[in-house]
Amino acid sequence: MNVTQEKSVKPEKRKYPLNQIYFYLTGGCNLRCRHCWIESKYKEGGHSLPALGLDLFQSIIKQAKPLGLSCVKLTGGEPLLHPQIKDILELIHAENLGFSLETNGLLCSPELASKMADCKNSFIAVSLDGSEAQTHEWVRGIDGCFEDTLNGIRNLVKAGLRPQIIMTIMRRNKDQMEAVVRLAESLGVGSVKFNILQSIARGERMYEAGEALPIEELIGLGNWVENVLSPSTSLRLYYSQPMAFLPLGKIFSDNGGGSSICRILNILGVLSDGSYALCGIGETVPELVFGRAASDQLEDIWDKTPAYLELREGIPHRFEGICRKCLMKGLCLGSCVAQNYYRSKNFWTGNWFCEEAHQHGLFPETRIIPRNRNINS
């Protein structure tokens, strides 16, 4: 692909710059993950699924740069299924944009790994949900994918990258957390992040099946990761609990310590059909889709969409429940307002993790605004 780099345009100073776009490149996936919050369609054989066109991708980048764009994230579905993924990676490199990618690792060939490594500030996250094949493949729904995932990780490491392993914690695999860290050490990755299973889309069925852990156990695992597992390894370990449950040293390092936090005021989602959305949640929540890149100007979407205006006006003082009383609300931003909205149709509902912890008397008292302070400050 030949990419002609245009003269750089200095973005105007904005109160809310569009720093990052999450591109959900494909509507399909080569795995059938039981907990997928996007509910990606399984791609079999020659069956085609929606994929964002290269020309549209390039047009969005061009419109976004004057708004402050400095980084893109590729996700999906499985982004490496995109038929023009090599061209997309070359375009990101040519535009000198920061780059991150979330993948299941199966298609991380040496060639693609090399192209990812060429991009600016490359950060690659690979999903691995168990230390052995039986567990990982139960979660991911396809026999034989465990070794393919490990080979993908090895290809990334050989290309000079230090990917992050992401493990979604559930009853089925929680006892393999330490073993996954040891496996990660042997693979040469840079970090491991433990995600908490979310009750969204397919994840709801996991909750109904009893695969989710109770709040007491989730908090206990967070303390164990921080105080026992982390000191035992040179890898950076992250546990995606809300910021109120992290030690201060973790909060003010590594961009929040890998906590479950979304910079919602500075990101935009683009779905595989070319729709603009709050994020991938637009796949299952139609009212959080705001327009189409093929017909709508990105600047109009970013500056005039009612949902974004509401969030900019309301964060953090409109949060409800324990989030309203939390000292960390100005940094945490509700942890994930899209997830909060999915559960309640209300952006301002307190985060479910924090609400359950508070109900069980487990929310840290040191993170609650004192009675003599203005709760709206």
Buried (B, 14 or more C-beta within 10 A) or exposed (E): EEEEEEEEEEBEEBEBBBBBBBBBBBBBBBBBBBBBBBBBBBBEEEEEBBBBBBEBBBBBBBBBBBBBBBBBBBBBBBBBBBEBBBBBBBBBBBBEBBBBBBBBBBBBEEEBBBBBBBBEEBBBBBBBBBBEBEBBBBBBBBEEBBEBBBBBBBBBBEBEBBBBBBBBBBBBBBEBBBBBBBBBEEBBBBBBBBBBBBBBBBBBEBBEEEBBBEBEEBBEBBEBBBEEBBEEBEBBBBBBBBBBBBEEEBBEEEEBBBBBBBEBBBBBBBBBBBBBBBBBBBBBBEEBBBBBBEEBEBEEBBBEBEBBEEBEEBBBBBBBBBBBBBBBBEBBBBBBBBBBBBBEEEBBBBBBBBBBBBEEEBBBEEBBBEEEEEBEE
